[in-house]
Amino acid sequence: MHLLPTQFVTTPIHQSDGAVARLAGGMQWFAAYEVFDAGTRRTVPVAEIAALGERAAQRHARIVAPRAPLTLGERTLRFDQPLVAGILNVTPDSFSDGGAHQGDPAGAGADMLASGAALVDIGGESTRPGAKTVWEGDELARVLPVVERLAKGGALVSIDTRKAAVMEAALGAGATIVNDVSALLWDDRSLDVVARSGAPVVLMHSPNPKQGGHGKALYTNVLTDVFDWLEARVEMVVAAGVDRTRVIVDPGIGFGKSLAENLQLLNGLALFHGLGCPIMLGASRKRLIGALSNEAPADQRLGGSLALTLKGVEAGMQLHRVHDVVQTVQAIRVWRGLRDQALVG
């Protein structure tokens, strides 16, 4: 059984007791679920969810539970409001901004933070379709100086890598979060590195993480199939010693999904709150935007990126991994102003 929060309301004020529930301790409230069960789909009011049995009650409890903040050194990352993670690719061949930050990448990261990003996500290897694997020595040479400089300045830094050696070195240099598009499956040592370090980790879905994540996949229902895959992966990572409160999930928009499947995932993002973890959405400048807008190139997808970010904000996504920090922060601040006003009556 899967529960998709729906019938969102602007404010819980004037609602009768039990008629609406707060989504993951955040700024969204909803009145009903779409219930996926044994091939059927129906709408059930929140007030009636307990009648569906223990499994539904457990899912509901995870969906409404506040996500614990992450204390990372002297900084705290809270998940009761939408946050921006700035993408800093120090690669010559990223699909969107390859080579753009080669001159002064740490300066670009500092600009992101000054513009309102909560953290900077640093990557030294492209994971676009067809990209070649980068030797870990080259990847380390690209990312470590940037991690060190930003971390010394007090920034929260996540390291976007599939390699255990890069994770270890980056964490030692001051990174505090591991973001792995392979969900710790590409490198056999990576799960142990994360478990021993105690670092929070982002687990992203892809259908074949060992081969790069862009292979073909046959989904019965992409929404529930991705949910089930992530649920199983979270349980395995937790069983290996990673604290569940330090696991973040990412549905992997664009990785091994068709346009229709990506859109189905985006329309059903709120389902992933049933995992009980904070959620990262990485849809910035993705290929699906070009497919829906006359094949606009990656650097001309700002409007679509903002549309998808706000779609994620409305669905309660806590972290938004984006290239265009200034514009995204502004869009979220306007949304936040609307939400704050609604919550005061």
C-alpha positions in Angstrom: 0.0 0.0 0.0 1.2 3.5 -0.9 -0.2 6.8 0.2 0.0 10.0 -1.9 -1.0 13.2 0.0 -3.4 15.2 -2.0 -6.1 17.9 -1.6 -3.6 20.5 -0.3 -5.1 23.4 1.6 -3.7 26.9 1.9 -4.1 27.0 5.6 -5.3 24.7 8.4 -7.1 27.7 10.0 -10.8 27.1 10.3 -10.5 23.4 9.4 -12.2 21.0 11.7 -10.1 18.9 14.1 -8.5 16.0 12.2 -9.6 17.1 8.8 -6.2 18.1 7.6 -2.6 16.9 8.4 0.7 18.7 8.3 3.1 17.3 5.7 6.5 16.2 7.2 6.5 19.0 9.8 6.8 21.5 7.0 4.6 24.3 5.6 2.1 22.3 3.7 -1.3 20.9 4.8 -3.4 18.3 3.1 -6.8 16.8 3.5 -6.7 13.4 1.8 -4.7 10.6 0.3 -4.7 8.8 -3.0 -4.3 5.2 -1.9 -2.5 2.8 -4.2 -3.3 -0.7 -3.2 -3.3 -4.0 -5.2 -3.6 -2.2 -8.5 -6.4 0.1 -7.4 -6.4 3.8 -6.7 -8.9 5.7 -4.6 -9.2 8.8 -2.5 -9.5 8.6 1.3 -9.8 11.5 3.7 -7.0 11.9 6.2 -9.5 11.5 9.1 -10.4 8.0 7.8 -6.9 6.7 7.2 -6.7 4.7 10.4 -9.6 2.5 9.1 -7.3 1.1 6.4 -5.2 -0.8 8.9 -1.8 -0.9 10.6 0.3 -0.5 7.4 -1.6 2.6 6.3 -1.3 4.0 9.8 2.5 3.5 9.7 2.8 5.1 6.3 0.7 8.1 7.6 2.9 8.4 10.7 6.0 8.7 8.5 4.4 11.2 6.2 3.4 13.6 8.9 6.4 13.2 11.2 8.8 16.3 11.3 12.2 15.6 9.7 14.9 16.0 12.3 17.4 18.8 11.6 21.0 17.9 10.8 23.6 19.4 13.1 26.8 19.6 11.0 29.6 21.2 13.0 28.5 24.7 13.9 25.8 24.7 11.3 22.3 23.3 11.4 20.3 22.2 8.3 16.5 22.4 9.1 13.9 20.6 7.0 10.8 22.5 8.0 11.1 24.8 5.0 12.4 24.5 1.4 16.1 24.9 1.0 18.4 25.4 -2.0 21.5 23.4 -2.7 23.7 25.1 -5.3 25.2 22.9 -8.0 29.0 23.5 -8.4 30.4 21.3 -11.2 34.2 21.5 -11.4 34.2 19.4 -14.6 34.9 20.2 -18.2 32.0 18.1 -19.5 28.9 18.6 -17.3 25.7 18.4 -19.4 24.7 21.9 -18.4 27.7 24.0 -17.2 30.8 22.0 -18.1 33.8 24.2 -17.6 31.8 27.2 -16.4 33.4 27.2 -13.0 37.0 26.3 -13.9 38.4 29.8 -13.2 37.3 30.3 -9.6 35.0 27.5 -8.5 35.3 28.4 -4.8 34.3 31.9 -5.6 31.3 30.7 -7.5 30.3 28.6 -4.5 30.7 31.6 -2.2 28.4 33.6 -4.5 25.8 30.8 -4.3 25.9 31.0 -0.5 25.7 34.8 -0.5 22.6 34.5 -2.7 20.8 32.3 -0.3 21.9 28.7 -0.9 21.9 26.6 2.3 24.7 24.4 1.0 26.9 23.9 -2.1 27.0 20.5 -3.8 30.4 20.0 -5.4 31.0 17.4 -8.1 34.1 16.5 -10.1 32.7 13.9 -12.5 29.9 14.3 -15.0 27.0 11.7 -14.7 25.4 12.7 -18.0 24.5 9.9 -20.4 27.6 8.6 -22.1 30.1 10.4 -19.9 33.4 8.7 -19.3 34.4 7.5 -15.8 36.9 9.9 -14.3 40.0 8.5 -12.5 39.6 9.1 -8.8 43.0 11.0 -8.7 41.7 13.5 -11.3 38.4 13.8 -9.5 40.2 14.5 -6.2 42.4 17.1 -7.8 39.3 18.9 -9.0 37.2 18.9 -5.9 39.5 18.9 -2.9 40.8 22.5 -3.2 37.2 23.8 -3.6 35.9 21.8 -0.7 38.7 23.0 1.6 38.3 26.6 0.7 34.6 26.7 1.1 34.6 24.6 4.3 37.2 26.9 5.9 34.9 29.8 5.2 32.1 28.1 7.2 30.1 26.8 4.3 28.1 23.6 4.3 29.4 21.5 1.5 28.2 18.2 0.1 30.4 16.0 -2.1 28.7 14.6 -5.2 30.6 11.4 -6.0 30.2 7.7 -6.5 33.8 6.9 -5.3 34.7 5.9 -1.7 38.1 7.4 -1.9 36.7 10.8 -3.0 34.1 10.6 -0.2 36.8 9.9 2.4 39.0 12.7 1.2 36.3 15.3 0.8 34.8 14.5 4.3 38.3 14.9 5.7 38.7 18.3 3.9 35.5 19.6 5.4 32.5 18.3 3.4 29.7 17.2 5.7 27.3 15.4 3.3 27.7 12.7 0.7 25.5 12.9 -2.4 25.7 9.7 -4.4 23.8 9.2 -7.6 24.3 5.4 -7.2 22.9 5.2 -3.7 26.2 3.8 -2.4 26.1 0.9 -4.9 28.7 1.9 -7.5 31.7 1.5 -5.2 31.7 -1.5 -2.8 33.5 0.5 -0.1 31.3 3.6 -0.1 28.6 2.3 2.3 31.3 1.5 4.9 32.9 4.9 4.4 29.6 6.7 5.1 28.6 4.4 8.0 32.0 5.0 9.7 32.0 8.7 9.1 28.5 9.4 10.4 27.9 11.8 7.5 24.4 12.3 6.1 24.0 10.7 2.7 21.7 11.4 -0.3 20.5 8.1 -1.9 19.3 8.6 -5.5 17.3 6.2 -7.5 18.5 4.9 -10.8 17.7 1.6 -12.5 21.3 0.4 -12.9 23.6 2.3 -10.6 26.6 0.1 -11.3 26.5 1.0 -15.0 25.9 4.8 -14.6 22.2 5.0 -14.0 20.9 5.8 -17.4 19.9 2.4 -18.7 16.5 1.3 -19.9 14.0 0.2 -17.2 10.6 -1.5 -17.4 8.4 0.0 -14.7 5.0 -1.4 -13.8 4.2 2.0 -12.1 7.2 4.3 -12.1 6.0 6.1 -9.0 5.5 3.1 -6.7 8.4 1.2 -8.3 10.9 4.0 -7.5 9.4 4.3 -4.0 9.8 0.6 -3.3 13.4 0.7 -4.6 14.3 3.6 -2.4 12.5 2.1 0.6 14.6 -1.1 0.2 17.8 0.8 -0.2 17.2 3.0 2.8 16.5 -0.2 4.9 19.8 -1.8 3.7 21.8 1.4 4.4 20.3 1.7 7.9 21.0 -2.0 8.6 24.6 -1.3 7.7 25.0 1.3 10.4 23.8 4.6 8.9 21.4 6.5 11.2 18.0 6.8 9.5 17.7 10.4 10.5 20.8 11.1 8.4 19.4 9.6 5.2 18.1 11.9 2.4 16.4 10.4 -0.7 16.2 11.6 -4.3 13.8 10.1 -6.9 16.4 10.5 -9.6 14.6 12.7 -12.2 16.1 12.0 -15.6 18.0 8.9 -14.7 16.6 5.9 -16.6 13.2 7.4 -17.1 11.3 8.5 -20.1 9.7 11.9 -20.5 6.3 10.5 -19.5 7.8 8.6 -16.5 9.6 11.8 -15.3 6.4 13.7 -15.4 4.6 11.0 -13.6 7.2 11.1 -10.8 7.0 14.9 -10.6 3.2 14.8 -10.3 3.5 12.2 -7.5 6.4 13.6 -5.5 4.5 13.8 -2.3 4.3 10.0 -2.2 8.0 9.9 -1.2 7.3 11.4 2.2 6.2 7.9 3.1 9.8 7.0 3.3 10.1 9.2 6.4 13.3 10.9 5.1 14.0 14.4 3.8 13.8 14.6 0.0 16.1 16.2 -2.5 14.7 17.2 -5.9 17.2 17.5 -8.7 15.3 18.7 -11.8 17.3 21.8 -12.7 17.9 22.2 -16.4 17.1 18.5 -17.0 16.4 17.2 -20.5 12.7 16.9 -19.9 12.5 20.7 -19.9 14.0 20.9 -23.3 11.6 18.2 -24.5 8.7 20.3 -23.5 10.0 23.6 -24.8 11.1 23.3 -28.4 14.4 21.6 -27.5 15.7 24.5 -25.6 19.4 24.0 -24.8 20.5 23.4 -21.2 21.5 27.0 -20.5 18.1 28.3 -21.7 15.9 26.2 -19.3 15.6 28.7 -16.4 11.8 29.0 -16.7 11.2 25.3 -16.8 13.7 24.8 -13.9 11.8 27.3 -11.7 8.4 25.7 -12.7 9.7 22.3 -11.5 11.2 23.7 -8.3 7.9 25.3 -7.4 6.2 22.0 -8.2 8.5 20.4 -5.7 8.0 23.1 -3.1 4.3 22.6 -3.3 4.8 18.9 -2.8 6.9 19.5 0.3 10.3 18.7 -1.1 12.9 19.9 1.5 16.0 20.3 -0.7 16.2 21.7 -4.2 19.4 21.1 -6.1 19.7 23.8 -8.7 22.1 25.7 -11.0 20.4 29.0 -10.9 20.6 29.9 -7.2 19.6 33.6 -7.3 16.4 33.1 -9.3 15.4 29.9 -7.4 15.9 31.5 -4.0 13.8 34.5 -5.1 11.0 32.2 -6.3 11.0 30.3 -3.1 11.0 33.5 -1.0 7.9 34.7 -2.9 6.2 31.3 -2.3 7.2 31.5 1.3 5.7 35.0 1.7 2.4 33.7 0.3 2.5 30.7 2.6 3.4 32.8 5.7 0.5 35.1 5.0 -2.0 32.2 4.6 -0.9 30.7 7.9 -1.6 33.9 9.9 -5.2 34.0 8.6 
